């Protein structure tokens, strides 16, 4: 989820319901929610906040549990990439306009050709 207002850092109820449906009914029992921090993303790209990723990962610990934020120190980057390298990759992809190819679930609902799983997104 990326909220429309820069100052909105909350995980909306509708997002939780979509996450529940994907996790519990669609064959993705390890599904998670990723909340983009808009202000943090701007700082991340500018290099002001180059020591942390600009999102919060939400997980469910078991059946019937609620969505809870994962501890930042428990997050690991795929392939052991450093945050600095990830920032460079993100900046390159934004410069190429690749963010236009990234879809969330609500975009998929409006246009089924937009794959919310983003399996064709190559980093």
C-alpha positions as CSV (number, residue, x, y, z in Angstrom):
1,X,0.0,0.0,0.0
2,X,1.2,3.5,-0.8
3,X,-1.1,6.1,0.7
4,X,-2.2,9.0,-1.4
5,X,-1.4,11.6,1.3
6,X,2.3,12.0,2.2
7,X,1.5,12.2,5.9
8,X,-0.6,9.1,6.0
9,X,1.4,6.2,7.5
10,X,-1.5,4.0,8.5
11,X,-2.4,0.6,7.2
12,X,-6.0,0.9,6.1
13,X,-8.7,-1.6,7.0
14,X,-9.4,-2.2,3.3
15,X,-5.8,-3.2,2.8
16,X,-6.0,-5.6,5.7
17,X,-9.1,-7.2,4.3
18,X,-7.4,-7.6,0.9
19,X,-4.3,-9.0,2.6
20,X,-6.6,-11.5,4.5
21,X,-8.2,-12.6,1.3
22,X,-4.9,-13.1,-0.5
23,X,-3.4,-14.9,2.5
24,X,-6.3,-17.0,3.6
25,X,-8.2,-17.7,0.4
26,X,-5.8,-17.5,-2.6
27,X,-3.2,-20.0,-1.8
28,X,-0.6,-17.5,-0.4
29,X,-0.4,-18.5,3.3
30,X,2.9,-16.5,3.7
31,X,1.5,-13.3,2.1
32,X,2.6,-10.1,3.7
33,X,1.7,-6.4,3.4
34,X,4.2,-3.7,2.5
35,X,3.4,-0.1,3.5
36,X,5.5,2.5,1.7
37,X,6.4,5.5,3.8
38,X,6.0,8.4,1.3
39,X,8.1,10.9,3.2
40,X,10.7,8.3,3.9
41,X,10.8,7.3,0.3
42,X,11.7,10.9,-0.7
43,X,14.4,11.0,2.0
44,X,15.6,7.6,0.8
45,X,16.0,8.7,-2.8
46,X,17.7,12.0,-1.8
47,X,20.2,10.1,0.4
48,X,19.0,11.8,3.6
49,X,17.8,8.5,5.1
50,X,20.2,6.1,3.5
51,X,20.4,3.8,6.4
52,X,16.9,2.3,6.3
53,X,14.3,1.2,3.8
54,X,11.3,3.4,3.4
55,X,8.6,0.8,4.1
56,X,7.1,-1.3,6.9
57,X,6.5,-5.0,6.4
58,X,3.3,-6.4,8.1
59,X,2.9,-10.1,8.8
60,X,0.4,-12.4,10.4
61,X,1.9,-14.8,12.9
62,X,-0.8,-17.4,12.7
63,X,-4.5,-18.2,12.0
64,X,-6.8,-15.6,13.5
65,X,-4.0,-13.2,14.3
66,X,-3.9,-9.5,13.3
67,X,-1.5,-7.8,10.9
68,X,1.5,-6.6,12.9
69,X,4.6,-4.6,11.9
70,X,7.7,-6.7,11.6
71,X,10.8,-5.5,13.5
72,X,13.0,-3.5,11.1
73,X,16.1,-5.3,12.4
74,X,14.6,-8.6,11.3
75,X,14.3,-7.5,7.6
76,X,16.9,-8.8,5.3
77,X,17.5,-7.9,1.7
78,X,17.4,-10.6,-0.9
79,X,20.9,-11.7,-1.9
80,X,22.4,-9.8,1.0
81,X,22.3,-6.5,-0.9
82,X,23.2,-3.4,1.2
83,X,20.7,-0.6,1.6
84,X,23.1,1.6,-0.4
85,X,23.0,-0.8,-3.4
86,X,19.2,-1.0,-3.1
87,X,19.0,2.8,-3.2
88,X,21.1,2.9,-6.4
89,X,18.9,0.2,-8.0
90,X,15.7,2.1,-7.0
91,X,17.1,5.4,-8.3
92,X,18.0,3.8,-11.6
93,X,14.6,2.2,-12.0
94,X,12.8,5.4,-11.1
95,X,14.9,7.2,-13.7
96,X,13.8,4.6,-16.2
97,X,10.1,5.1,-15.3
98,X,9.8,1.5,-14.1
99,X,7.5,2.5,-11.2
100,X,4.8,2.7,-13.9
101,X,5.1,-1.1,-14.2
102,X,4.5,-1.7,-10.5
103,X,0.9,-2.6,-9.6
104,X,-1.0,-3.0,-6.4
105,X,-4.1,-5.1,-5.8
106,X,-6.5,-2.2,-6.2
107,X,-5.1,-1.5,-9.7
108,X,-5.6,-5.2,-10.5
109,X,-9.2,-5.1,-9.4
110,X,-9.8,-2.2,-11.9
111,X,-7.8,-3.8,-14.7
112,X,-7.2,-7.6,-14.5
113,X,-4.3,-7.3,-16.9
114,X,-2.3,-5.5,-14.2
115,X,-0.7,-8.3,-12.2
116,X,-0.6,-7.4,-8.5
117,X,2.0,-10.0,-7.9
118,X,4.5,-8.1,-10.1
119,X,6.1,-11.3,-11.3
120,X,7.4,-9.5,-14.5
121,X,9.2,-6.8,-12.5
122,X,12.8,-7.4,-12.9
123,X,15.3,-5.9,-10.5
